[in-house]
Amino acid sequence: MRRSVVIEAGPPPIGRSSWVSLLPIDQSVAAIRRTTVGQRLSRLFGQWGVFFRGFVEQPRMVGSIIPSSRFTVAKMLAPVDWNACELFVEYGPGVGTFCQPVLDRLRRDGTLIVIDTNPLYIDYLKHTIGDSRFHAVLGSAEDVETIVKAHGFEQADYVLSGLPFSTLPAGVGPAIAAATHRVIRPGGAFLVYQFSSAARDFMAKHFRHIDSGFELLNILPCQLFWGWKRADDPAA
């Protein structure tokens, strides 16, 4: 089945009250409670509240209830060759923990595309980041090739992901890993940070050269992986 990709952020096809009404009564009540709690927290705590609200609404698609630390950000981005980076892509940007650090390092004619399935995060980023190099897309990482081409590129130099591969719906993790390998240029890399090593298993099927690291100064401490695309990689 072919998925559609929404390039510009906007309201979901149906309102939250509409999809809640389609659920069984017990699920509807739970969904309303989660939304109400999330909305209160987002108003009370600003950026952190928005991040936590996104976790409450889509827990399987968000890797943590707390954004990554500045130490994780710095270590994850350290191997990137910024002078050669024209297109940087991020999956699951949340409230933009990595976005500004990437833009601070990205060359003036570079492009940053972030992809998220949660309209809450996409709307937040569009309202808080005004950099012309920045593009927020409501869609799935599985469709990264289509999204990249829609923005005028054939391939990406680097792709960053904090998606929780171990809790993604069945089949989604392998599809994302395969599409990511195809979209990255030779010499580029897939940058992944996780609390478990599950993501490495998905990466290893496509990236033969994977560097590993660990960041203790993060809640929770996380594992870091850099999968480098080489000519001798297995076929995607």
Sequence and secondary structure as in RCSB ss.txt:
>XXXX:A:sequence
MRRSVVIEAGPPPIGRSSWVSLLPIDQSVAAIRRTTVGQRLSRLFGQWGVFFRGFVEQPRMVGSIIPSSRFTVAK
MLAPVDWNACELFVEYGPGVGTFCQPVLDRLRRDGTLIVIDTNPLYIDYLKHTIGDSRFHAVLGSAEDVETIVKA
HGFEQADYVLSGLPFSTLPAGVGPAIAAATHRVIRPGGAFLVYQFSSAARDFMAKHFRHIDSGFELLNILPCQLF
WGWKRADDPAA
>XXXX:A:secstr
     BSS    SS HHHHHHTS HHHHHHHHHHHHHHHHHHHHHTHHHHHHHHHHH GGG S SS   HHHHHH
HHTT  GGG SEEEEE  TTTTTHHHHHHHS TT EEEEEES HHHHHHHHHH   TTEEEEES GGGHHHHHHH
TT S EEEEEE   GGGS TTHHHHHHHHHHHHEEEEEEEEEEESSSHHHHHHHTT SEEEEEEESSSSS EEEE
EEE  TTS   
